[in-house]
Amino acid sequence: MAIRLAFANQKGGVGKSTLTLQTAYYAAEKGLKVLVVDMDGQGNTSAKIAGREKIENIPPSVTRSVDLFKPNLKQVVTLKGDYGIDLLPAKINDDQLYAQEAAPIDTIINPSINLETIAENYDLVIIDCPPSLGRLLSAGLIMADKIIMPIQVSGFAVDGVGGLFKVVEQLQNIGKEDLEVAGILVNSFNARSKQHHQALKELRDKVGNLVMEGVIANRSPIDQATNQSKPIWKIKTGAARLAKVELTIAIEDIFKRIGVSYE
């Protein structure tokens, strides 16, 4: 049975989609069968995994993430992406997916129920959650077992941690007892910034070992790899090698925290 991992944070621009992509690439390279579920109506992750043309012309036979909200789907059909990754896609600026924010609250359980029909075919399911505290986020978290929360330590990152923990607690109280935040990953860290170091210390004081030891610096090759829809190790520069080391350490820590193994 697949381990189900959600990348989630109610704030946007913290690296959820980038980490979804790089973790999926890394897992696939290690021989794991990987499924990505794109719950973000922007559709950026889908476009990177399968290509913009495929996402703009998704065949009717393919199950989109919005379709998961339907009760008791008879069949769930994935879209084939690059690097051997399977995908339940969102369209680019997916109005139908966004509309689920106003759907009846009881529909948020349907994606998890429908995912059960294919989850056993995979080693790892990664859910890219939207930057919100609404129904799409809740549905994404109900599909998951473990959550990794990427944050940036600038601004109000420490205060923002509480919002996601509150949602997790609410879902635990209504029957999702096994859901847990497995780690908080600091992204776009500036080692020269005293403010960043102070914010990181405050975060560690607040939530302790949930904060992952490795941090990811703000390095342009990571954006380059994301923009080119390729793993960071396909970028052949000195800076990219440093980014690869940081991302690899982070992903291996994620795997350890959520119980992913490979030979």
Secondary structure, 3 states (H helix, E strand, C coil): CCEEEEECCCCCCCCHHHHHHHHHHHHHHCCCCEEEEECCCCCHHHHHHHCHHHHHCCCCCCCCHHHHHCCCCCCCCCEECHHHCEEECCCCCCHHHHHHHHCCHHHHHHHHHHHHHHHCCCCEEEEECCCCCCHHHHHHHHHCCEEEEEECCCCCHHHHHHHHHHHHHHHHHCCCCCCEEEEEEECCECCCCHHHHHHHHHHHHHHHHHECCCCCECCHHHHHHHHCCCCHHHCCCHHHHHHHHHHHHHHHHHHHHHCCCCC
